């Protein structure tokens, strides 16, 4: 036997061996991932002593609960999904309690379900994630939902110390803490909203960010759904009907299933990469974010050089001080704050995927 066939045989054997290893990693990762149970907390807005809005005589608390139960019943049929409700009957859990339920359960997703109202004949479905108010209309919605704190909760000054539902500044601190969840919140919000707008042909009020207390209390990806306007006669009738509730509930269910499947795929991908020992860790300092596309010149960022711009959905995020060293990242954060970016914070990426800073700190 000459050397050339032997070389080819060895090369082929190595390729087959490598392929078997990859398949083994993928299969074992899939088995591990299949054992993961995803916890979804469903929050039916208002309840008990708080009826919510009463447009055209319909009760928001009743419609929200019926839709939440429809969503939960369908999701509970999935082997890898666990459903927890903040309420299953006509009761009123305080807003802080709803968040506590989700946090204690270490939930993977929190979905709060509501119906909207307006003095005009407004109509359509919208989905919200926590953030600074974008405009006056969004603020009015947040103020109405947050009003339950003042009307129906005892000792709210202590439970929500320092929080002003009318103030964008009140939510800045927590928005920064939840920044790592924002991308996933926007992902599930977009999936839900697209189902409302394109599958059910509901008027698209789009995905927005605003200051909802019930979202402020959670520490996982969270969304608040406004099913539609009870004050609009036609939409109120639709949402109060069994057909409307079933359709809206199914739209939410389908979106959550896609979201969970995406989480599974990401997890398997991360496990394969980690098993291949190809870990690349980067720390960055986020100094700004918004819908405006700003040239990354130093004069636009108070003299900071080498600013990186990354587009996430319809938003742009601006990073400074990209480094693989945690120590260097700390210095970059200090520099950014000295330049005036007082709300700047550190983020971490592993193999291009955003992860919690604490998860990669030990690696460094």
N, C-alpha and C positions, 0 to 999 in steps of 0.2 A: 504494500500500500504506500503510495507516494505522499509527500507532506501536504500537498494542496487539499486533497479530500479530507485528510485528518483535520486540518485547520478549519475547513468549512464545517465539518461535523462538530468540532468543539464549539465553534461560534454558534451554530444552530442549537446545540445543547444548552449553552449559556442563555440564549434568548428564551428557550422554552422554560428553563429553570426560573429566569427572572419573571416571565409571564405567570408561572404558577405562584410565585411569591406574591405578585401583585393581586392575583385573583384571591389568594388566601387572605391577604390583608383586607380586600374589599368585602369578602364574604364574612370574615370575623367582625369587621366594622359594622356590617349590616345587621348581624345578629345582636351585637352590643347595642346598636342604635334601636333595633326593634324592641328591646326591653325597656327603652325609655318611655315613660308615660308623661304626656304633656298636660299640664293643669291649666284649665281655662276657667276664669272667674267671670260669671255673668251677673251684672248689676242692673236690676230693673229700677229705673229712676223713681224717686219720690216714694209714695206708699204710706199707709196708715193715716196719721193726722195731716200728712202733706199730700194733697191730691194732685199737685202739679198744675198744669194749665187746664182750664175747663172750656176750651173753645167749642162753641156750638153744643154745649151740654155734655160733651164727651170727657172722660177722665183720663188724663195722661198716665196716672199711676196704674190704672187697670190695663191699658193697652200695652204699656211698657212691660208689665209683668207677663202678659199673655205671650208676647213675642219672645221674651227671655226664656220662658218655659218651652216654647217651640224649638228655639235654638238649642237649648240644653238637652231636650229629649233626643233630638237628631244626633248631636255630637256624642252623646252617651253610648250610642251604638258602636262607636269606633273603639277598638280594643286598646289603642294607645292614647286615648284622650280621657281625662278625668274632668268632670264638670263640678264646679262649686258655685252655689248661688249666694248672693248677699241677702236675698230674701226670696221665699217661695210662696209667701202669702201676703195679705194686705197689712204689712207692718212697716215701720219706718226706722231703719238703721241709720244712725248718724253718719254723716259723710266720712268722718275720720274712721269710723268702724268698718265701713265698706273697704277702705284702703287697707285697714289692719287685717281683714279677712284674707285679702289677696296676698299681702306681705307674709303673713304667718304660713300660708299654704305654699309659699315660694312659687307662686304661679308663673307660668310662662307667658300669659296674656290676660289682660283685664279689659272687658268690654262693658261699657255703661250705655243703657238704652233709654232714649227719651223721645218726646214729641215736642214740636216747637209751636210757638204762637206769635202773632203779630197783629198790630192794629190795622194793617193793610190786608189785601187779599193775597199775600205772599204764599208761595207753595214750593214744594220740592224737598228732596232729602239731602242732608249734609253730614259730613263726618269730621270730627275734630281730634287733634292731638294737643298735648300741653305745649304752650308757648306764649310769647308776648302777643298781645292783641294786634291784629293787623289793621283793623279799621273800626270805626264807631259802631257799625252794625254787628260785627262779631262780639264786641264788648257788651252790647246790650243783651245778647243771647247768654253770655257767660254770667252777667249780673243776675239774670232771671233764674238760672239754674243754681247759682250760689246763694240766692235769697233764702233758701231753706235753712241755711245756717242761722240766720238772724231770727227767723220766724218759729222754728220748730226745735232747735237744739239748746240744751241747757249748758251754761258755763262755756259758751263758745269763745269768750275772750281768752280763756286759758288754753282750750284745745287748738285754736287757730291763732295763737299769739303772733302779733306783728303782721298778720295777713290782711290786706285790703283788697277786696274783690274788684274795686274800681281802679286799682293801681297796677300798671305794668311792672313797676319796679319790685312789687311784692313777690313776683314770681320768678325774677331773674335768678336768684340763688338756686332755687330748686330746678329751674330749667337747665342750669349748668350741670347740676348733679345728675340729671336724667339725660344728658346729652348722648350718652352711650346707648340709651334706649330709643332715642328719637328716630333714628333711621328705620328701625324695625316698626315703630309706631306708625311712621309714614307709609311703610310697606303694607301693613294690614289695613290701614285706613284707605289707601288707594284701591286695594282689592275689593273692599266692601263698597266703596263709592262707585267704582266701575260697574259692579253688579247692579247697583241701584239705577245708574244712569243708562247703561247700555243693554242690560238684560231685561230690566223691568220698565225701561223708558220713563223713569221718574225724572222730573226736572232736576238737572244737575247743579247743586249748590256747592259742589267741589269739596276738596279736603282743605281744612283751614287749621291754623294754630291759634289757641287762645287759652285764657286763664280760668280753667275749671277746677274748683277745689277738689272734686272727687278724683280727678286725674293727678292733682298735686300730691295726694296722699299715697300714691302707689310708687313702687320701685321696680316695675317691670314695664315692658311695652304695653301701652294703654291707649284706648280710643273711646271717644264718646260719640254715639250715633244719634242724630236727630232724624227720626223716621219721616217726618213731614209736619205740616201745619194743621193742627186741629181747628184753628180759626178759619181755615179755608174750607168752605162747606163740602166741596167734592172730595178733597183730600182727607178731611176729617171722617167722612162717611167711609171712604176706602180703608183707612187705618183702623176704624172701629169694626170692620167686617172681618169674618173668619178668613175669607179669601185674601184680603190685604195683609193680614197678620201672617198667614202662611207664606205668602210670596216674599214679604220683607224678611221673615225669619230664614227662609231658605237661601236668600241672597247673602245673608250674614254667614250662615253655615258653610256655604260653598267657598266663600272667601277665607274663612278660618281653616278649612281643610287644605286649601292651596298653600296658605301661610305655613301650616304645620309641615306639609310635605317639603317646602323649601328649607325649613329648619333641619329636617332629616338629611336632605342632600348636602347641606352645608356641613353638618356634623360628620357625615361619612367622608367628605372631602378632606376635612381637617384631620381626621384620624389617619387617612392614607398618607397625607403629607407628613404628619408627625412620625408615623411609623417608618418613613423613608429618611428620617433625620435631615430634612431639608428646611429646618426652621430658620426664618429670617425675621428678626424683631426690629421694629422702628418705633421711636417715640417722636411725637410732634406736639407743638403747642398751638392749639386753636385760638386765634385772636379775633376772628370775626366770622359771621355767616349771614347770608341773606340772598335775595333774588337778584341783586345787582351784580353784573359781571365787571369787576374792577381790575384794571391792568396791575400786574404784580410789581410795579415799580416802587422803589423804596420811598419816594416822596408821597405815595398814597398810603403808606403804612408807618408814618412817623419816623422814617429813617431806617426801619428794619429791612435788611437785605435778604435775598433768597427766599422770599415768601412764595409758598406753593398754593395754587388754586385748584380745588377739586370739586367737580359738579356731582351732587347727589340729588337725583330727581330734578326738581325745578329750583333747587337751592345751590348756592356756591359756598364752599367752606374754605377758609384761608388759614394756612398753617405756617408756622415759623419754627426754625431750629430743628429740622429733621435730623435725627441722630439715632444710633443704635445703643448709645450710652445713657443710662438712666441719670447718672450724675450730670452729664452735659445737658440733658433735657431739663433738669432742675434749674440749672444756670440760665438756660434759654427762657424758662418761665419767669424767672426773676427779672431778666432783661426786658421781657415784654411788658411786665407790670410797671417797671420803672419808666417805660416809654409812654405809659398812660393806659395800657390795656388791662385795667383792673380786674375785669371778668375773664381774662385768659385762663385756660386750663390745659392740663396735659392729657393726651390721648395716646393709645398704643395700638400698633398693628402687628399681627403675626402672619407671615406669608401673605401679606396684602389684605388680610381680613381684620376688621376692627375688633379688638378684645379689651377686656377690663385691664387697666393699668396694673392692678394688684396681681393679676394672673401671670404677668410676665416679669414682674419686679424681681422675683427670686431667681429667674433665669439669668438676670443681668448681674 
